[in-house]
Amino acid sequence: MGGPARPPGGGGAAGEDLSRSRGGFITKVHLSADGRCRPLSLVVTPEQRADCTRFEPVVEKIRVPRIGAGRPRSRPNSVSADKAYSNPRTLAYLRKRGIGHIIPEKVDQALNRIKRGSHGGRPPGFDKKWYKQRNVVERAINKLKGFRTVATRYDKRGHAFPGTVTFAIIWLRS
């Protein structure tokens, strides 16, 4: 006899954003932040996956309110990220949306580009000064971890945890 269906990741009820690891239940929070460590968008996933697979949903949820009248902006001026996001899919997505980026090139990608010679293309532009500003996302996550309910994941329901994180974000902004 088959038991109840389990979500991919091996634990928790379906749709509860929980996954099981050796240490217990896990949930991963993917977010974007502005230059002042204020989170702009949030995606909660039940599994421990590569961050680059959730890049597009996080960017799609960005909404920056305008000072005057009008709809909120949904396209940031630029994105700063680490080498994990230096894959062709992410870079093509940013080019398609017209978003500038400061993402360092991985060593293996640089070697492959050089090996191809003139067909490998130009190296991507990279500004070290702006790349140093990338730490705002880590600082925003550390601020969220200061909230005990977010850090320890007391909310076991899939619909309650994003609300708790959103409340912590609102509290951080005030």
C-alpha positions, 0 to 999 in steps of 0.5 A: 500500500502506498502512503501519503505523497511526500514533497521532493526533499523528503519531509513535511506535508505537501505545500508546507515549505519544509524539507528534511535534512540530517539536522531536522526540518529546513527551509531556505529564504531567498531574498534581494535587498536594496543598498541600505540592507532593506529586503525588497523581495522574498521567496521561501523554498523547502529544500536546500538548492542552489541559489541561482535556481531561484534568482528569477523568481526573486527578481520578478517579485521586486517592487520598489514604490515610487515617491510620487504617483504611479506603479511601483518599479519592478526592474532594478537599475543593477544587480550585484551578486557573487560567482554562484550567479555567473551562469549563462541562464542568469546573465541572459535573463538580466540582458533580456530585462535590461538590468545591469549586473556586477557579477564576477566571472568564474575561473573555469568560464574565463579559461573556456572563454580564453581557450576559444580565442576570438570566438570566446567574446570579450570579458564581462565588465566588472567594477570592484568598487561596486562589487564590495557593496554586495554584502548588503544581502548578507547583512540583511539576512543576518538582521533577519536571523536576529529575530528568534522566530525566523532564525529557529523556524518556529512556524511549521506551517507553509503559509505562516512562515513567509508572514513571519519573515515579512513581519520581520522585514516590516519591523526592520524597515521602521 
